[in-house]
Amino acid sequence: MSLSSIRSDDYEAFRLFLEEACGILLGKDKHYLVQSRLGKLVRENGGGSLGELVGKLRRERQGGVLRERVIEAMTTNETFWFRDKHPFSILEDTVLPALSEGRSRSVRIWSAACSTGQEPYSISMVIQQYLSRNPGKLTDVQITATDISTAVLEEAKAAYYDPMQLSRGLPDELKQRYFLRDTTHWEERWQVREEIRRRVRFTVANLQGSYAGLGKFDIIFCRNVLIYFSSESKKDILSRMADTLNPEGYLFLGASESISQYSEAFDMVRCPRGVVYRKK
């Protein structure tokens, strides 16, 4: 599939399908992205155009294999360890101490759109460091990590990463402390240690779907995700995330994201290294 083969009406039909399927609002000039991510799928399914692929997607049942592969291809984004650094400092220096002083010493954290697991495992490493410096402050910390793609969740659960993946944001000190080299595999790869993995539970979730089955949380990480949604979807997601948070729970967004236009359910908490939002 080449750029010249993507007709404008086919592209609009695909944009509509993607928004309906997972809430992603594809820009009007992202033909190159569609070509690079779906060209192989189009060829594999015997079609010559994006329009034929959309037709098959419309005919396929909910949860079908082709539908899942297309959504996975279009929603899998770059991810790395301790992205932007500041949120993890705020978590350790501000949020965890505040929650430690509360009546309950258990903490539940949601890592939304977790991709291949770097964010929830980064959070778990921060928790591990906090607990080692503050023994007895928190008795139980659980992290629920969700994504729409079953393929990336399987990779995240396995928790094996190659040197290229590890080089993206992971300090060597933490690699040596929290990873074990897999000597049974022919390629070099490292696995997250059990003490970090056991704190994280992975499950499939669509941010446009129901959150009821996930339970209540004290902290939500929803970083670098809302930028892909329409204004109405952002308002809906933030409203339901506010309902999912316990009183005075915390919400972390991406560095370029803001909730000022989309929700009045949070107060901004300014910290030395950035901001976090607290439920009113």
Beta strands, then each sheet from edge to edge (+ up, - down):
strand 1: 106-111
strand 2: 140-147
strand 3: 160-161
strand 4: 179-181
strand 5: 190-192
strand 6: 200-204
strand 7: 217-221
strand 8: 245-252
strand 9: 266-271
strand 10: 274-279
sheet 1: 6+ 2+ 1+ 7+ 8+ 10- 9+
sheet 2: 3+ 5- 4+
end
